[in-house]
Amino acid sequence: MRQPWIHKPLTDGIFILAPAFFVSLLVIIFHDAFRVIEDQYSFYTWLFLIVFIDVAHVYATLFKTYFVPEAFKARRTLLLVLPLVCFLIGMLLFSFGSTVFWSCLAYIAVYHFIRQQYGFMRLYSLLETKTKWTVFFDNLFIYTATVYPMLYWFLSSPRAFTWFTEHDFFRVENSFALEVLGWIYGFILLFYVLRTAFQTYQQKFFNLPKNAIIVGTFLSWYLGIVHYNNDLIFTLLNVVAHGIPYMALIYLNEIHLKKSRTSGIVAFAKGGKGWLVFIGVLLLIAFSEEYLWEVLVWQEHFSSASLDMAQWQIIIVPLLTVPQFTHYLLDGFIWKSNK
């Protein structure tokens, strides 16, 4: 059996598999230095991690949907209606208060992050012979790697980081539940190692990318949420391990490898230096959106004293969230054929 690379070992390795391991290694080696970086260079870390990776990866979906004429035509109703639905739901949630709005969005975001890891695992399992037990155990491992850290977050003492805002998640401190869950987590992790070793010996084959996704997920989610209690470390592990692989998947699978004729921006992105067009478009749109957030809502890094938009927040916040909200929901439709 050959390794189920999406593109090539080098590109898959660098842009999809390595980010979780690379950032985890940086965190392990330089975790004390990150506190200094967080305090002294917050603007640049915000610009790089939040704007140029986290926000930018949301717009990568455009290159699989709205920027592709045949894809847009095939899902025209969904692609036109879903953003409107997201806006109306956002306004409804915000009418109950900003806490309700951000909390609901945070739970949806967590689900999206978990499902992305599941999706990558499934992509790298396409060539395997599947039985109900192999599928069950693969799902058990990837969901353990993601769900346990979130349960730890919900059940432990307050963490030094947030997803969106301080009160995103319903929390109940319970040390007994944490201890039980910790033992279950450790047992499943040990079982994964032993089962994988036995399968490799029995089949004389080791699915490198699939297991790299599983191990990288175990490592990055545990370090970012459970082991280290630091906002920058959490953001670094959370954003880099999620955003860069997603952007790489879109470019490699939906632009670089597509043989069909394309037009518009996607056609430019397919050229020899097309990746520069792809990245440039994402960074431009991401910075534009985040600039609006800063001026109209947050006013932390950029602000305008002449603008008082407080009374319009029920419209502005849901509207600015539409791309992100749509991305979370749309991903549940556009990748189904790959699962």
C-alpha positions as CSV (number, residue, x, y, z in Angstrom):
1,M,0.0,0.0,0.0
2,R,1.3,3.4,-0.9
3,Q,1.3,6.4,1.4
4,P,-1.9,8.5,0.8
5,W,-0.4,11.9,0.2
6,I,-2.7,14.7,-0.9
7,H,0.0,16.2,-3.0
8,K,3.6,15.1,-2.3
9,P,5.5,14.0,0.8
10,L,7.5,17.2,1.0
11,T,4.5,19.6,0.6
12,D,2.2,17.6,2.8
13,G,4.9,17.2,5.4
14,I,5.8,20.9,5.5
15,F,2.4,22.6,5.3
16,I,-0.1,20.1,6.6
17,L,1.7,17.7,9.0
18,A,4.6,19.7,10.4
19,P,2.9,22.8,11.8
20,A,1.6,21.0,14.9
21,F,4.9,19.4,15.6
22,F,7.0,22.5,14.8
23,V,5.0,24.8,17.0
24,S,4.9,22.2,19.8
25,L,8.6,21.9,19.7
26,L,9.0,25.7,19.8
27,V,6.7,25.9,22.8
28,I,8.5,23.1,24.7
29,I,11.9,24.7,24.1
30,F,11.0,28.4,24.5
31,H,7.9,28.4,26.6
32,D,9.4,30.9,29.1
33,A,10.3,33.3,26.3
34,F,6.8,33.4,25.1
35,R,5.7,35.3,28.1
36,V,8.1,38.1,27.2
37,I,7.0,38.0,23.6
38,E,3.4,38.3,24.7
39,D,4.0,41.3,26.9
40,Q,6.3,43.3,24.6
41,Y,5.2,42.4,21.1
42,S,1.5,41.9,21.3
43,F,0.7,43.9,18.2
44,Y,3.0,41.8,16.0
45,T,1.8,38.5,17.4
46,W,-1.8,39.6,16.9
47,L,-1.0,40.7,13.3
48,F,0.8,37.4,12.4
49,L,-1.3,34.9,14.3
50,I,-4.8,36.3,14.3
51,V,-4.9,38.3,11.1
52,F,-2.5,36.6,8.7
53,I,-3.3,33.0,9.8
54,D,-6.6,32.7,11.7
55,V,-8.7,35.2,9.8
56,A,-6.9,34.5,6.5
57,H,-7.6,30.8,6.6
58,V,-11.4,31.6,6.8
59,Y,-11.2,33.2,3.4
60,A,-9.3,30.3,1.8
61,T,-12.8,28.7,1.5
62,L,-13.5,31.3,-1.2
63,F,-11.1,29.4,-3.5
64,K,-13.2,26.3,-3.2
65,T,-16.6,28.0,-3.5
66,Y,-17.4,31.6,-4.4
67,F,-14.3,32.1,-6.6
68,V,-14.9,28.9,-8.6
69,P,-17.7,29.4,-11.2
70,E,-18.5,25.7,-11.5
71,A,-18.5,25.2,-7.8
72,F,-20.6,28.3,-7.2
73,K,-23.1,27.2,-9.8
74,A,-23.4,23.7,-8.3
75,R,-24.1,25.2,-4.8
76,R,-25.7,28.5,-5.8
77,T,-28.6,28.4,-3.4
78,L,-26.5,27.3,-0.4
79,L,-23.8,29.8,-1.1
80,L,-26.2,32.7,-1.4
81,V,-28.6,31.8,1.4
82,L,-26.1,30.6,4.1
83,P,-24.4,34.0,4.7
84,L,-27.8,35.6,5.1
85,V,-28.9,32.9,7.5
86,C,-25.7,33.3,9.5
87,F,-26.3,37.1,9.7
88,L,-29.9,36.7,10.9
89,I,-28.9,34.0,13.5
90,G,-26.1,36.3,14.6
91,M,-28.5,39.2,15.2
92,L,-30.9,36.9,17.0
93,L,-28.1,35.7,19.3
94,F,-26.7,39.2,19.9
95,S,-30.2,40.4,20.9
96,F,-29.8,38.2,24.0
97,G,-26.5,39.9,24.7
98,S,-22.9,39.8,23.5
99,T,-22.1,37.0,26.0
100,V,-24.7,34.7,24.5
101,F,-23.5,35.6,21.0
102,W,-19.8,34.9,21.6
103,S,-20.5,31.8,23.6
104,C,-22.6,30.2,20.9
105,L,-20.0,31.1,18.3
106,A,-17.3,29.7,20.5
107,Y,-19.0,26.3,20.8
108,I,-19.5,26.2,17.0
109,A,-15.9,27.2,16.5
110,V,-14.7,24.4,18.8
111,Y,-16.8,21.9,16.9
112,H,-15.3,23.2,13.6
113,F,-11.8,22.8,14.9
114,I,-12.4,19.3,16.1
115,R,-14.0,18.3,12.8
116,Q,-11.1,19.6,10.8
117,Q,-8.8,17.2,12.5
118,Y,-11.3,14.4,11.9
119,G,-11.5,15.5,8.2
120,F,-7.7,15.4,7.7
121,M,-7.6,12.0,9.3
122,R,-10.3,10.7,7.0
123,L,-8.5,12.2,3.9
124,Y,-5.4,10.3,4.9
125,S,-7.4,7.1,5.4
126,L,-9.0,6.9,2.0
127,L,-6.6,4.2,0.7
128,E,-7.0,2.0,3.8
129,T,-9.2,-1.1,3.9
130,K,-11.9,-0.1,6.4
131,T,-14.0,-2.1,8.8
132,K,-16.4,-0.9,11.4
133,W,-13.7,-1.4,14.0
134,T,-10.9,0.5,12.2
135,V,-13.3,3.4,11.7
136,F,-14.4,3.2,15.3
137,F,-10.9,3.3,16.7
138,D,-9.7,6.0,14.4
139,N,-12.6,8.1,15.5
140,L,-11.9,7.3,19.1
141,F,-8.3,8.4,18.9
142,I,-8.9,11.7,17.0
143,Y,-11.9,12.7,19.2
144,T,-10.0,11.8,22.4
145,A,-7.1,14.0,21.2
146,T,-9.5,17.0,20.8
147,V,-12.4,16.4,23.2
148,Y,-10.4,15.7,26.4
149,P,-8.5,19.0,26.3
150,M,-11.8,20.8,25.9
151,L,-13.4,18.9,28.8
152,Y,-10.3,19.8,30.9
153,W,-10.9,23.4,30.0
154,F,-14.5,23.2,31.1
155,L,-13.8,21.3,34.4
156,S,-10.5,22.9,35.6
157,S,-9.7,26.1,37.3
158,P,-9.8,29.3,35.2
159,R,-7.4,29.3,32.3
160,A,-5.2,32.2,31.3
161,F,-6.6,32.2,27.8
162,T,-10.0,32.5,26.1
163,W,-11.5,31.4,22.8
164,F,-13.2,34.7,22.0
165,T,-14.2,36.2,25.4
166,E,-13.8,35.4,29.0
167,H,-17.2,33.8,29.5
168,D,-17.4,31.8,26.3
169,F,-17.8,28.4,27.9
170,F,-20.0,27.0,30.7
171,R,-17.5,25.9,33.4
172,V,-17.8,23.7,36.5
173,E,-14.6,22.9,38.5
174,N,-14.5,19.2,39.3
175,S,-11.2,17.7,40.3
176,F,-12.6,14.1,40.5
177,A,-14.0,14.2,37.0
178,L,-10.7,15.6,35.8
179,E,-8.8,12.7,37.4
180,V,-11.2,10.1,35.9
181,L,-11.0,11.7,32.5
182,G,-7.2,11.9,32.8
183,W,-6.9,8.2,33.4
184,I,-9.3,7.4,30.5
185,Y,-7.2,9.7,28.2
186,G,-4.0,8.1,29.2
187,F,-5.4,4.6,28.7
188,I,-6.7,5.5,25.2
189,L,-3.4,7.1,24.3
190,L,-1.5,4.0,25.4
191,F,-3.9,1.8,23.5
192,Y,-3.4,3.9,20.4
193,V,0.4,3.4,20.6
194,L,0.1,-0.4,21.2
195,R,-2.5,-0.9,18.5
196,T,-0.6,1.1,15.9
197,A,2.6,-0.8,16.7
198,F,0.7,-4.2,16.3
199,Q,-1.0,-3.1,13.1
200,T,2.3,-1.9,11.6
201,Y,4.0,-5.3,12.5
202,Q,1.0,-7.3,11.2
203,Q,0.4,-5.3,8.0
204,K,4.0,-4.4,7.3
205,F,2.8,-0.8,6.6
206,F,2.6,2.4,8.6
207,N,0.2,5.1,7.4
208,L,2.6,8.0,8.0
209,P,0.3,11.0,7.3
210,K,-2.7,9.7,9.1
211,N,-0.7,8.9,12.2
212,A,1.1,12.2,12.0
213,I,-2.3,14.0,12.1
214,I,-3.4,11.9,15.1
215,V,-0.1,12.4,17.0
216,G,0.2,16.0,16.1
217,T,-3.4,16.6,17.3
218,F,-2.7,14.8,20.6
219,L,0.5,16.9,21.1
220,S,-0.7,20.3,20.1
221,W,-4.1,20.2,21.8
222,Y,-2.7,18.8,25.1
223,L,0.2,21.3,25.3
224,G,-1.9,24.3,24.3
225,I,-4.9,23.7,26.6
226,V,-3.9,21.3,29.3
227,H,-0.1,21.5,30.0
228,Y,0.6,25.2,29.5
229,N,-1.6,27.9,30.9
230,N,-0.5,30.7,28.7
231,D,-2.5,32.8,26.2
232,L,0.2,33.2,23.6
233,I,1.1,29.5,23.7
234,F,-2.6,28.5,23.3
235,T,-3.1,30.9,20.4
236,L,0.1,29.8,18.7
237,L,-0.7,26.1,18.9
238,N,-4.4,26.6,18.2
239,V,-4.1,29.0,15.2
240,V,-1.0,27.6,13.5
241,A,-1.9,24.0,13.7
242,H,-5.4,24.7,12.3
243,G,-5.0,27.6,9.9
244,I,-1.8,26.7,7.9
245,P,-2.9,23.1,7.1
246,Y,-6.3,24.4,6.0
247,M,-4.8,27.0,3.6
248,A,-2.4,24.4,2.3
249,L,-5.2,21.9,1.7
250,I,-7.2,24.5,-0.3
251,Y,-4.2,25.5,-2.4
252,L,-2.8,22.1,-3.1
253,N,-6.1,20.2,-3.5
254,E,-8.4,22.9,-5.0
255,I,-6.0,25.0,-7.0
256,H,-2.7,23.4,-7.8
257,L,-4.0,19.9,-8.5
258,K,-7.2,20.9,-10.3
259,K,-7.0,20.1,-14.0
260,S,-10.2,21.8,-15.0
261,R,-10.1,25.2,-16.6
262,T,-10.6,28.1,-14.3
263,S,-11.1,31.9,-14.6
264,G,-10.7,35.0,-12.5
265,I,-8.6,35.0,-9.3
266,V,-8.3,31.2,-9.3
267,A,-6.7,31.2,-12.7
268,F,-4.0,33.6,-11.5
269,A,-3.4,31.5,-8.5
270,K,-2.7,28.5,-10.7
271,G,0.3,30.1,-12.3
272,G,4.0,29.5,-11.5
273,K,3.9,32.1,-8.8
274,G,0.3,31.5,-8.1
275,W,0.8,30.8,-4.4
276,L,1.8,34.5,-4.1
277,V,-1.6,35.5,-5.5
278,F,-3.4,33.0,-3.2
279,I,-1.6,34.3,-0.1
280,G,-1.8,37.9,-1.1
281,V,-5.5,37.8,-1.7
282,L,-6.1,36.1,1.7
283,L,-3.9,38.6,3.6
284,L,-5.5,41.6,1.9
285,I,-9.1,40.4,2.7
286,A,-8.1,39.3,6.2
287,F,-6.4,42.6,7.1
288,S,-9.4,44.6,5.7
289,E,-11.9,42.6,7.8
290,E,-9.8,42.9,10.9
291,Y,-9.3,46.6,10.4
292,L,-13.1,47.0,10.3
293,W,-13.3,45.0,13.6
294,E,-10.7,47.3,15.2
295,V,-12.3,50.6,14.1
296,L,-15.9,49.6,14.6
297,V,-15.8,47.2,17.6
298,W,-12.6,46.5,19.4
299,Q,-10.6,49.7,19.1
300,E,-7.4,48.1,20.5
301,H,-4.8,48.4,17.8
302,F,-6.6,50.9,15.5
303,S,-9.3,53.3,16.5
304,S,-11.3,56.3,15.4
305,A,-12.3,58.8,18.0
306,S,-14.9,60.3,15.7
307,L,-16.8,57.0,15.4
308,D,-19.3,56.0,18.1
309,M,-20.9,52.8,16.9
310,A,-22.1,51.4,20.2
311,Q,-25.8,51.6,19.2
312,W,-25.1,49.7,16.0
313,Q,-23.3,46.7,17.5
314,I,-26.3,44.4,17.1
315,I,-25.9,44.9,13.3
316,I,-22.1,45.4,13.0
317,V,-20.9,42.5,15.1
318,P,-23.1,39.8,13.4
319,L,-22.3,41.3,10.0
320,L,-18.6,41.2,10.5
321,T,-18.9,37.7,11.8
322,V,-20.7,36.4,8.7
323,P,-17.5,35.2,6.9
324,Q,-16.3,33.3,10.0
325,F,-19.7,31.9,10.8
326,T,-20.3,30.9,7.2
327,H,-16.9,29.2,7.1
328,Y,-17.7,27.1,10.1
329,L,-21.0,25.9,8.6
330,L,-20.0,25.7,5.0
331,D,-17.1,23.3,5.8
332,G,-19.7,20.8,6.8
333,F,-21.0,20.7,3.2
334,I,-18.0,21.2,0.9
335,W,-15.8,18.4,2.1
336,K,-18.5,15.7,2.4
337,S,-17.3,14.0,-0.8
338,N,-13.9,13.6,0.7
339,K,-15.0,11.7,3.8
